[in-house]
């Protein structure tokens, strides 16, 4: 079965983001809510999870399981996106505020793509 475009974009996005998580975990430290323990380790683990989801989405036999894993991953990182948006209100950077708040609704098409993969 051909990989739908939305799933392909999700897989590429996960591959890129996961690589950044592993290569430069400090980029994600400001997004970590205080109640999450072991920030660096969680960032590295989420990078591995993103790369695993990307690979799983690319393979037809693992796409459904990777789709469900992707949904859970996207829901799991959402508190970090909320924190980033709330933190942005304390800065003077209009651009940072715009990007931070724009990320919130952009998660929905990503979750939709993951559900599409999960449902086959």
Sine and cosine of phi, psi and omega as CSV:
sin_phi,cos_phi,sin_psi,cos_psi,sin_omega,cos_omega
0.00,0.00,0.70,-0.72,0.00,-1.00
-0.93,0.38,0.54,-0.84,0.01,-1.00
-0.98,0.18,0.88,-0.47,0.03,-1.00
-0.85,0.52,0.53,-0.85,-0.05,-1.00
-0.83,0.55,-0.67,0.74,-0.02,-1.00
-0.90,0.44,-0.60,0.80,0.02,-1.00
-0.95,0.32,-0.60,0.80,0.04,-1.00
-0.88,0.47,-0.71,0.70,0.04,-1.00
-0.89,0.46,-0.64,0.77,0.03,-1.00
-0.88,0.47,-0.71,0.70,-0.01,-1.00
-0.89,0.46,-0.70,0.72,0.02,-1.00
-0.90,0.43,-0.69,0.73,0.03,-1.00
-0.87,0.50,-0.68,0.73,0.05,-1.00
-0.89,0.45,-0.67,0.74,-0.02,-1.00
-0.88,0.47,-0.70,0.71,0.00,-1.00
-0.92,0.38,-0.77,0.63,-0.03,-1.00
-0.88,0.47,-0.67,0.74,0.02,-1.00
-0.88,0.48,-0.63,0.78,0.03,-1.00
-0.90,0.43,-0.66,0.75,0.03,-1.00
-0.91,0.42,-0.64,0.77,0.05,-1.00
-0.82,0.57,-0.66,0.75,-0.06,-1.00
-0.99,0.17,-0.61,0.79,-0.07,-1.00
-0.99,0.16,-0.56,0.83,-0.06,-1.00
-0.64,-0.77,0.91,0.41,-0.06,-1.00
-0.87,0.50,-0.41,0.91,-0.02,-1.00
-0.89,0.46,-0.38,0.92,0.04,-1.00
-0.87,0.49,-0.55,0.84,-0.10,-0.99
-1.00,-0.08,-0.14,0.99,-0.03,-1.00
-0.84,0.55,-0.66,0.75,-0.01,-1.00
-0.91,0.42,-0.31,0.95,-0.01,-1.00
-0.99,0.12,-0.24,0.97,-0.13,-0.99
-0.97,0.26,0.86,-0.52,0.10,-0.99
-0.89,0.45,0.53,-0.85,-0.07,-1.00
-0.89,0.46,-0.46,0.89,-0.05,-1.00
-0.98,0.20,-0.13,0.99,0.04,-1.00
-1.00,0.08,0.83,-0.56,0.00,-1.00
-0.98,0.19,0.29,-0.96,0.14,-0.99
0.74,0.67,0.88,0.48,-0.11,-0.99
-0.77,0.64,-0.79,0.61,-0.05,-1.00
-0.87,0.50,-0.70,0.71,-0.03,-1.00
-0.91,0.42,-0.63,0.78,0.03,-1.00
-0.92,0.40,-0.64,0.77,0.04,-1.00
-0.89,0.46,-0.72,0.69,0.01,-1.00
-0.90,0.44,-0.67,0.74,0.01,-1.00
-0.90,0.44,-0.63,0.77,0.02,-1.00
-0.93,0.36,-0.52,0.85,0.09,-1.00
-0.90,0.44,-0.70,0.72,0.06,-1.00
-0.89,0.46,-0.67,0.74,0.01,-1.00
-0.90,0.45,-0.65,0.76,0.01,-1.00
-0.90,0.43,-0.68,0.73,0.02,-1.00
-0.91,0.41,-0.64,0.77,0.04,-1.00
-0.90,0.44,-0.67,0.75,0.04,-1.00
-0.90,0.44,-0.68,0.74,0.01,-1.00
-0.86,0.52,-0.73,0.68,0.00,-1.00
-0.91,0.42,-0.69,0.73,0.00,-1.00
-0.90,0.44,-0.59,0.81,0.03,-1.00
-0.92,0.39,-0.48,0.88,-0.05,-1.00
-0.98,0.21,-0.31,0.95,-0.08,-1.00
-0.96,-0.28,0.85,-0.53,-0.07,-1.00
-0.82,0.58,-0.62,0.79,-0.07,-1.00
-0.96,0.29,-0.32,0.95,0.00,-1.00
-0.92,-0.39,0.01,1.00,-0.12,-0.99
-0.87,0.49,-0.67,0.74,-0.03,-1.00
-0.90,0.44,-0.75,0.67,0.02,-1.00
-0.90,0.44,-0.65,0.76,0.02,-1.00
-0.92,0.39,-0.53,0.85,0.06,-1.00
-0.89,0.45,-0.73,0.68,0.02,-1.00
-0.91,0.42,-0.65,0.76,0.05,-1.00
-0.88,0.47,-0.61,0.79,0.01,-1.00
-0.91,0.42,-0.65,0.76,0.06,-1.00
-0.86,0.51,-0.75,0.66,-0.01,-1.00
-0.89,0.46,-0.65,0.76,0.01,-1.00
-0.90,0.45,-0.72,0.70,0.00,-1.00
-0.89,0.46,-0.64,0.77,0.05,-1.00
-0.93,0.38,-0.58,0.81,-0.02,-1.00
-0.93,0.37,-0.55,0.84,-0.02,-1.00
-1.00,0.00,-0.13,0.99,-0.05,-1.00
-0.85,0.52,-0.62,0.79,0.05,-1.00
-0.85,0.53,-0.55,0.83,0.06,-1.00
-0.91,0.42,-0.61,0.79,0.04,-1.00
-0.92,0.38,-0.62,0.78,0.05,-1.00
-0.90,0.43,-0.70,0.72,0.02,-1.00
-0.87,0.50,-0.69,0.73,0.00,-1.00
-0.87,0.49,-0.68,0.73,0.00,-1.00
-0.90,0.44,-0.70,0.71,0.01,-1.00
-0.91,0.42,-0.66,0.75,0.03,-1.00
-0.90,0.45,-0.54,0.84,-0.04,-1.00
-0.90,0.43,-0.41,0.91,0.00,-1.00
-0.93,0.36,-0.24,0.97,0.00,-1.00
-1.00,-0.04,0.05,1.00,0.00,-1.00
-0.94,-0.33,0.19,-0.98,0.06,-1.00
-1.00,-0.09,-0.10,0.99,-0.08,-1.00
-0.98,0.21,0.96,-0.28,0.03,-1.00
-0.90,0.44,-0.62,0.79,0.01,-1.00
-0.88,0.47,-0.71,0.71,0.02,-1.00
-0.89,0.45,-0.66,0.75,0.04,-1.00
-0.88,0.48,-0.71,0.70,-0.03,-1.00
-0.88,0.47,-0.72,0.69,0.00,-1.00
-0.91,0.42,-0.68,0.74,-0.04,-1.00
-0.88,0.47,-0.69,0.72,0.00,-1.00
-0.98,0.20,-0.49,0.87,0.03,-1.00
-0.92,0.39,-0.50,0.86,0.01,-1.00
-0.89,0.46,-0.53,0.85,-0.09,-1.00
-0.87,0.49,-0.82,0.57,0.01,-1.00
-0.95,0.30,-0.34,0.94,0.01,-1.00
-0.94,0.35,-0.30,0.95,0.08,-1.00
-0.92,0.40,-0.48,0.88,-0.06,-1.00
-0.88,0.47,-0.73,0.68,0.06,-1.00
-0.90,0.44,-0.50,0.87,0.05,-1.00
-0.93,0.37,-0.68,0.73,0.04,-1.00
-0.90,0.43,-0.64,0.77,0.04,-1.00
-0.88,0.48,-0.67,0.74,0.03,-1.00
-0.90,0.44,-0.67,0.75,0.02,-1.00
-0.90,0.44,-0.65,0.76,0.06,-1.00
-0.90,0.44,-0.62,0.79,0.04,-1.00
-0.87,0.50,-0.68,0.73,0.04,-1.00
-0.92,0.40,-0.66,0.76,-0.04,-1.00
-0.90,0.43,-0.56,0.83,-0.06,-1.00
-1.00,0.04,-0.07,1.00,0.07,-1.00
0.99,0.11,0.00,0.00,0.00,0.00
